[in-house]
């Protein structure tokens, strides 16, 4: 089945077909490097990490380019406040970004160009725009002629006349039109400066991405991505610049992910709800954050809360517990034993890959794909609980193959990478360190319970079981004795 993607440009899902057979070229707008990354950045990088992983799983070669804006008004202002250079500041936060990406478990893009490393390409594109009649220079600044690009507004579905009528733009006598935007800015005293045909200065924000995508992916490429906040003006301006410079279509498909809110409010430092990736990972493992993000379709708004993160953690625990228990089952069983699986459960497990792929082919519906994984886990648990003392060989084969398939598919989302037994042990060790009951007290209660069972005092035995459960300690009786584990 082919992949269908919701294209912001057309406003509908479209069957995706790369311009070059078997090879997908993807450009995603990266960070402006002046501060630590927040959960909104995390969602963006995780979404496109998942998309790239899935496209590669489907057999495509993917060239994934994600840039760094390392010169910008915000960077200049922050560097001045911290009494450092823009280069030092930007490189420091680019390094921090790479540390965050490693902590999240993201696969690095194919290329990560910096704006300052591509100044010649930026200048060349501006020259092309001037030559084609889409830009003009005034006193060292260069502006894009918005009115000369007939299709301006086609991505955001905005009308230029309406935008001009409602514009709240400070009067700039240099501009021919208040909607015109800067391609090149003359540098003020003390600011970074690069030589250009129009004098010393630096690039505008929008032209950076147009020049870098052109250099590394060509005039026309398959997919351009980013957050919904970039649709206008950034991506709209990229289209205007790139198509006016080359005379060719820019990106064929536009993918935009939804916003992240915190308790249904937009993130803001002034509201005190601004969470960095580092702050979140101090409290939760990276896979919990990934689980939380992929439990919602990428185009849907995502509301961050402690409850949602705890739900994600519980879901991840459930997956790992199931896989850990299956890993401890024997590989070979009784060939003469009747299966305990049941046709319905067998179908849920054997059809998992097909159902997962169908969900992901439908605009990367990770939430639905994860739902199919949990359906398979439920079936695995049902079979596992019904196993007799001498399990059927077919049932054990089904359980182990089902567990393997789940891990392979979950890996597309960067989940279940750790050995499930190790995951459970680390989780239990962490909980044990916070238990309000000591191991000696647990052992004493178990001894008392064993005596109660010998005396057939079932009420007291059940009372001790419940008492331990209140301390998050679960006990399990078997022919080999009674064992306990921390409830995760």
C-alpha positions in Angstrom: 0.0 0.0 0.0 1.3 3.5 -0.8 1.8 6.3 1.7 -0.8 9.1 1.8 0.2 12.4 3.4 -1.8 15.4 4.4 -0.4 18.2 2.2 -0.8 21.7 3.8 -0.5 23.2 0.3 -3.6 21.4 -1.0 -5.4 21.0 2.3 -6.0 17.3 1.8 -4.4 13.9 1.9 -2.5 12.9 -1.2 -1.0 9.7 -2.4 2.8 10.3 -2.1 5.2 9.7 -4.9 8.8 11.0 -4.8 10.2 13.0 -7.6 13.0 10.5 -7.9 12.0 6.9 -7.7 12.9 5.3 -4.4 14.6 8.5 -3.1 12.9 11.0 -0.8 14.3 14.5 -0.2 13.1 16.1 3.0 13.9 19.5 4.5 12.9 20.5 8.0 13.4 23.9 9.6 15.6 23.6 12.6 16.2 25.7 15.7 17.4 29.3 16.1 20.3 28.6 18.4 20.0 31.0 21.3 18.5 29.0 24.2 17.8 25.4 25.4 15.2 23.5 23.5 11.7 23.1 24.9 9.0 20.4 24.5 7.7 22.0 21.3 11.1 21.4 19.7 11.0 17.9 21.1 7.7 17.2 19.3 9.1 18.5 16.0 12.2 16.4 16.1 10.4 13.3 17.3 7.7 13.6 14.6 10.2 13.9 11.8 12.4 11.2 13.3 9.4 8.9 13.2 8.5 9.9 9.7 12.0 9.3 8.4 12.2 6.0 10.2 9.0 4.8 8.7 9.8 5.9 5.1 13.1 4.0 5.4 11.2 1.0 6.8 9.1 1.2 3.6 12.3 0.8 1.6 13.0 4.4 0.6 16.3 6.2 0.6 15.7 9.4 2.6 18.0 12.4 2.4 17.0 14.4 5.5 18.3 18.0 5.9 17.6 20.0 9.0 19.3 23.4 9.4 20.5 25.6 12.2 19.8 29.3 12.2 23.0 30.6 13.8 22.7 34.3 13.0 19.5 36.2 13.8 18.2 39.2 15.8 17.5 37.0 18.8 21.0 35.5 18.8 22.6 39.0 18.5 20.5 40.3 21.4 21.2 37.3 23.6 24.9 37.4 22.8 25.0 41.1 23.8 23.2 40.3 27.0 25.7 37.6 27.9 28.8 39.5 26.8 29.8 36.9 24.2 30.0 36.5 20.5 27.1 35.3 18.3 29.3 32.4 17.1 30.1 31.2 20.7 26.5 31.5 21.8 25.1 29.7 18.7 27.6 26.9 18.9 27.0 26.4 22.6 23.3 25.9 22.1 23.8 23.8 18.9 26.0 21.5 21.1 23.2 21.5 23.7 20.7 20.6 21.0 22.8 17.6 19.9 23.0 16.4 23.5 19.2 16.7 23.8 18.7 14.8 20.5 21.0 12.0 21.7 19.1 11.8 25.0 15.8 11.5 23.1 17.3 8.7 21.0 16.8 10.5 17.7 18.7 9.4 14.5 20.8 12.3 13.2 19.7 13.9 9.9 21.7 13.3 6.8 22.9 16.9 6.8 22.7 19.8 9.4 23.9 22.9 7.6 24.4 26.3 9.4 23.2 29.5 7.9 26.7 31.1 8.4 28.3 28.3 6.5 26.2 29.1 3.4 26.5 32.9 3.0 27.8 32.6 -0.7 24.7 30.5 -1.6 22.4 33.0 0.1 24.0 36.0 -1.7 23.7 34.1 -5.0 20.0 33.5 -4.5 19.4 37.2 -3.6 21.3 38.2 -6.8 19.0 35.8 -8.8 15.9 37.4 -7.2 17.1 40.9 -8.1 17.9 39.8 -11.7 14.5 38.2 -12.0 12.7 41.4 -10.8 11.6 40.1 -7.4 14.0 42.0 -5.1 15.5 45.5 -4.7 18.3 47.0 -2.8 18.0 50.2 -0.7 21.0 51.6 1.3 22.6 48.3 2.0 19.3 46.4 2.7 17.6 44.1 0.2 13.9 43.4 0.2 11.7 40.9 -1.6 8.9 42.3 -3.8 5.9 40.5 -2.5 3.5 42.1 -5.0 5.5 40.6 -8.0 4.9 37.0 -6.9 1.3 36.3 -8.1 0.9 33.2 -6.0 1.9 34.8 -2.7 -0.3 33.3 0.1 -1.0 30.0 -1.7 0.3 27.9 1.3 -1.4 29.8 4.1 -4.4 30.6 1.9 -4.1 34.3 2.6 -4.9 37.1 0.1 -2.2 39.7 -0.2 -4.7 42.6 -0.4 -6.4 41.4 2.8 -3.0 41.1 4.5 -2.1 44.6 3.5 -5.4 46.0 4.7 -5.1 44.3 8.1 -1.3 44.7 8.4 0.1 46.1 11.6 3.6 46.8 10.3 5.8 49.7 11.3 6.3 52.2 8.6 9.5 51.7 6.8 10.2 54.3 4.1 12.7 52.0 2.4 10.1 49.4 1.5 8.0 49.7 -1.7 5.3 47.7 0.0 4.7 47.2 3.7 4.5 43.4 3.2 8.0 43.3 1.6 10.5 41.4 3.8 14.2 41.6 4.2 16.5 39.3 2.3 19.7 41.1 3.4 20.2 43.4 6.4 23.0 45.9 6.6 24.8 45.4 9.9 24.7 47.9 12.7 27.8 48.8 14.6 29.0 45.9 16.7 27.0 43.3 14.8 28.4 40.4 12.8 29.1 41.3 9.2 29.7 39.6 5.9 30.7 41.2 2.7 28.1 41.4 -0.1 27.4 43.3 -3.3 25.1 45.6 -1.2 27.7 46.3 1.5 28.4 44.6 4.9 25.5 42.8 6.4 23.8 39.5 7.2 21.0 37.4 5.7 17.4 37.6 6.6 15.8 34.6 8.3 13.6 33.3 5.4 16.3 33.4 2.7 18.6 31.1 4.8 16.3 28.1 4.4 15.6 28.7 0.7 19.3 28.9 -0.1 20.2 25.8 2.1 17.4 23.6 0.8 18.4 24.6 -2.8 22.0 23.8 -2.2 21.5 20.4 -0.6 18.2 19.1 -2.2 17.9 21.1 -5.5 15.3 23.6 -6.7 12.5 21.1 -6.4 12.3 18.4 -3.7 9.7 16.1 -2.1 8.8 17.2 1.4 9.2 20.4 3.5 8.3 20.2 7.2 8.0 22.1 10.4 5.5 23.3 13.0 2.2 25.0 12.1 3.6 28.3 13.4 6.0 28.4 10.5 3.3 28.2 7.7 3.1 32.0 7.7 5.3 34.0 7.2 8.3 31.7 7.1 7.2 28.9 4.7 5.1 31.2 2.6 8.2 33.4 2.1 10.4 30.4 1.3 8.0 29.5 -1.5 8.0 33.0 -2.9 11.8 33.3 -2.8 12.6 29.8 -4.1 10.1 29.7 -7.0 10.9 33.3 -8.0 14.6 32.5 -8.1 14.4 29.2 -9.9 11.2 29.4 -11.9 10.4 25.9 -10.7 8.0 24.4 -8.2 9.6 24.3 -4.7 8.5 21.6 -2.2 5.8 19.2 -3.5 4.4 18.2 -0.1 4.3 20.3 3.1 4.0 18.6 6.5 3.1 20.6 9.6 2.7 19.3 13.1 0.4 20.7 15.7 1.3 22.9 18.7 2.2 21.7 22.2 0.3 23.3 25.1 0.6 22.8 28.8 -2.7 22.4 30.7 -4.4 23.8 27.5 -2.3 27.0 27.6 0.4 28.1 25.2 3.9 27.7 26.5 5.3 30.9 27.8 8.1 31.9 30.2 5.9 34.6 31.6 3.3 32.0 32.6 5.9 29.8 34.2 4.9 26.8 32.1 8.0 26.7 29.8 9.5 23.2 30.0 12.8 22.4 28.4 13.7 18.9 27.1 16.3 18.6 29.8 13.8 19.4 32.6 11.4 16.7 31.3 14.1 14.1 30.9 15.2 14.7 34.5 11.9 13.3 35.6 10.9 10.8 32.8 12.9 8.4 30.6 13.1 9.5 26.9 10.9 6.6 25.8 8.0 7.9 28.0 8.2 11.2 26.3 8.3 9.5 22.9 5.3 7.3 23.9 3.4 10.4 25.0 4.1 12.3 21.7 3.2 9.3 19.4 0.0 8.6 21.3 -1.5 11.6 19.5 -1.6 12.1 15.7 1.1 14.6 14.7 -1.3 17.2 13.3 -3.4 17.2 16.5 -2.6 19.7 19.3 -0.7 18.0 22.1 -1.4 19.0 25.7 1.4 18.2 28.1 0.5 17.3 31.7 1.8 15.1 34.5 -1.3 12.9 34.2 -0.6 12.4 30.5 3.0 11.5 31.1 2.1 9.1 33.9 -0.4 7.4 31.5 2.4 7.2 28.9 4.7 5.6 31.5 2.0 3.1 32.5 1.5 2.2 28.8 5.2 1.7 28.2 5.4 -0.5 31.4 2.6 -2.6 30.1 4.4 -3.3 26.8 7.7 -4.1 28.5 6.1 -6.3 31.1 4.4 -8.4 28.4 7.6 -8.8 26.4 9.7 -9.5 29.5 7.4 -12.3 30.6 7.4 -13.8 27.1 11.2 -13.7 26.9 11.3 -16.0 30.0 9.1 -18.7 28.4 10.8 -21.7 26.7 11.4 -21.5 23.0 10.3 -25.1 22.4 7.0 -26.7 23.5 5.0 -29.9 23.2 4.2 -30.6 19.6 1.3 -32.9 20.6 -0.4 -30.3 22.9 -3.5 -28.6 21.7 -3.2 -24.8 21.2 -4.6 -22.6 23.8 -4.4 -19.5 21.6 -7.8 -19.2 19.9 -8.4 -18.1 16.3 -9.3 -14.5 17.2 -6.1 -14.0 19.3 -3.9 -15.6 16.6 -5.4 -13.3 14.0 -4.6 -10.2 16.1 -1.0 -11.2 16.4 -0.4 -12.4 12.9 -2.1 -9.4 11.2 -0.3 -6.8 13.4 2.3 -5.8 10.8 -0.4 -5.4 8.1 -2.6 -3.3 10.4 0.3 -1.2 11.7 1.5 -0.4 8.1 -2.0 0.5 7.1 -2.3 3.0 9.9 1.1 4.5 9.2 0.5 4.7 5.5 -2.5 6.9 6.4 -0.6 10.1 7.1 1.7 8.5 9.7 -1.2 7.8 12.2 1.1 6.7 15.0 -1.8 6.8 17.5 -3.8 4.2 15.6 -0.6 2.2 15.0 0.1 2.1 18.7 -3.5 1.0 19.3 -2.9 -2.0 17.1 0.3 -2.9 19.1 -1.8 -2.9 22.3 -4.4 -5.1 20.6 -1.6 -7.6 19.9 -0.3 -7.3 23.5 -3.7 -8.0 24.9 -3.9 -11.1 22.7 -0.4 -12.2 23.8 -1.3 -11.8 27.4 -4.5 -13.8 27.0 -2.6 -16.7 25.4 0.2 -16.5 27.9 -2.3 -16.7 30.8 -4.0 -19.7 29.3 -0.8 -21.8 28.8 -0.9 -25.2 30.4 2.1 -26.7 32.3 3.3 -28.2 29.0 2.5 -25.5 26.4 1.9 -26.3 22.8 4.9 -25.6 20.5 2.7 -23.5 18.2 1.6 -21.3 21.1 5.2 -20.6 22.2 6.3 -19.9 18.6 3.4 -17.5 18.2 4.2 -15.7 21.5 7.9 -15.3 20.7 7.3 -14.2 17.1 4.6 -11.8 18.2 6.9 -10.2 20.7 9.6 -9.9 18.1 7.2 -8.2 15.7 6.1 -5.7 18.3 9.7 -4.7 19.1 10.5 -4.3 15.4 7.4 -2.0 14.7 7.8 0.0 18.0 11.4 0.7 17.0 10.1 2.9 14.1 8.9 5.2 16.9 12.1 4.7 18.9 10.3 2.6 21.5 11.2 -0.7 23.2 14.8 -0.4 22.4 16.0 -1.6 25.8 15.8 -5.3 26.7 12.4 -5.6 28.4 13.9 -7.6 31.3 16.5 -4.9 31.9 13.8 -2.3 31.7 11.6 -4.0 34.3 14.6 -4.6 36.6 15.8 -0.9 36.4 12.2 0.2 37.0 11.8 -2.1 40.0 15.1 -1.1 41.5 14.1 2.5 41.2 10.8 1.9 42.9 12.4 -0.3 45.6 14.7 2.6 46.5 11.5 4.7 47.2 9.4 2.0 48.9 8.0 2.7 52.3 8.7 -0.9 53.4 12.0 -2.7 53.7 12.9 -6.0 52.0 13.3 -7.5 55.5 9.7 -6.4 56.4 8.5 -7.9 53.2 10.2 -11.2 53.9 8.8 -11.3 57.4 5.3 -10.8 56.1 5.7 -13.5 53.5 6.9 -15.9 56.2 3.8 -15.1 58.3 1.6 -15.6 55.2 3.1 -19.0 54.5 2.3 -20.1 58.0 -1.2 -18.8 57.7 -1.6 -20.8 54.5 -0.3 -23.9 56.2 -2.9 -23.4 58.9 -5.5 -22.8 56.1 -6.1 -19.3 57.6 -7.0 -17.9 54.1 -8.4 -14.7 55.5 -5.1 -13.7 57.1 -3.2 -14.8 54.0 -5.3 -12.6 51.8 -5.0 -9.8 54.4 -1.2 -9.9 54.1 -1.4 -10.0 50.3 -3.5 -6.8 50.3 -1.2 -5.2 52.9 1.8 -5.7 50.6 -0.1 -4.5 47.6 -0.7 -1.2 49.4 3.1 -0.9 49.4 3.2 -1.6 45.7 4.5 -5.1 46.3 2.8 -8.0 44.4 3.2 -11.6 45.4 2.9 -14.7 43.2 2.3 -18.2 44.4 3.6 -21.2 42.4 4.5 -24.8 43.0 8.1 -23.6 43.6 7.0 -21.2 46.4 6.0 -17.6 46.8 7.9 -14.7 45.1 7.3 -11.0 45.2 8.0 -8.1 42.8 7.4 -4.4 42.8 4.3 -3.3 41.0 5.4 -1.0 38.2 
